[in-house]
Amino acid sequence: MKTPSDPKGPDNPLYEKIIGLGEKSIRKSYYPLLRQKIIELEKSNLDLERAVEEHRKTGEELRRKIENQNILNDLLRLSLEPMPLEDLFRMTMDSILSLSWIGKKASAAVFFQGENQDGLVLNDVKTVSGFPGPSCTHVEPGRCFCGEAALNGRPCFGIHNEGPMAHGHYCVPIRLENKTIGVICLALPGDHSYDPAEEDLLCAIANTLAGIIQKKMVMEEKRQLENQLRQTQKMEAIGTLAGGIAHDFNNLLTPILGYTEMVLQDAPKDSTMAANLAEVLKAAGHAKGLVRQILSLSRQ
């Protein structure tokens, strides 16, 4: 009769001891290596997340640069077209409000010097979603953000808490020959924080507008000078023509005066003929005076 053998499987104490020794051996030999691998993988994941975030920031920065350059290129293209400054300002504000960082609420306005150069007056306002624009129609130097930008000739940013809605302001001067001739005003929600890159873009737009305005002023001055030159050339031609006519008329007057004087000497004194010849001489003398005046003007 066989004696009962020791139990097999998990209920066997010897089995448990062997399994326990195996686990301890595995832990001693593989766990440190596995833990190191896990740490390395976690570090690689962190590095990958940083790289993705850096790539995202680089892509965002590149996209902004392309967007900014496109606006400046559009302005330069518009400068080649013969359009009034009002249309140029309107298209500039549309381009600014189309920027990706502007958001769904904003307004843009341009103040420009009046016809009599009696200060900066509101030229036009563009809004997004009815966001309020500037409440003033004139820029008073030193007053409000636009006034500070106009007075100091430097851009400024601030939060305006007055009115129905708090909003931030970028105010950038348009300067020409060390003189402020306009101000770009961009209003954004009150929680919008200052960004030097945004201010740099607005300054670049203002400088581009100043260059376009200067070019238009030079072209207008050139057009006026050309008109003056054409007018001068016309006057010179008229003077030359008048001088030639005066000389010819003077040549006609000379024999008239000569023959009239000769006939007058032979005419009986106190006669009707003598009186008529005297009137002829008098009229011819007046004509000769007019010829001298025409010749004097033609020489000028």
Secondary structure as GFF3:
##gff-version 3
##sequence-region A 1 300
A	DSSP	three_ten_helix	9	11	.	.	.	ID=ss1
A	DSSP	alpha_helix	13	79	.	.	.	ID=ss2
A	DSSP	alpha_helix	85	97	.	.	.	ID=ss3
A	DSSP	beta_strand	106	113	.	.	.	ID=ss4
A	DSSP	beta_strand	120	128	.	.	.	ID=ss5
A	DSSP	beta_strand	138	139	.	.	.	ID=ss6
A	DSSP	alpha_helix	144	152	.	.	.	ID=ss7
A	DSSP	beta_strand	156	160	.	.	.	ID=ss8
A	DSSP	beta_strand	167	175	.	.	.	ID=ss9
A	DSSP	beta_strand	180	189	.	.	.	ID=ss10
A	DSSP	alpha_helix	196	266	.	.	.	ID=ss11
A	DSSP	alpha_helix	272	299	.	.	.	ID=ss12
###
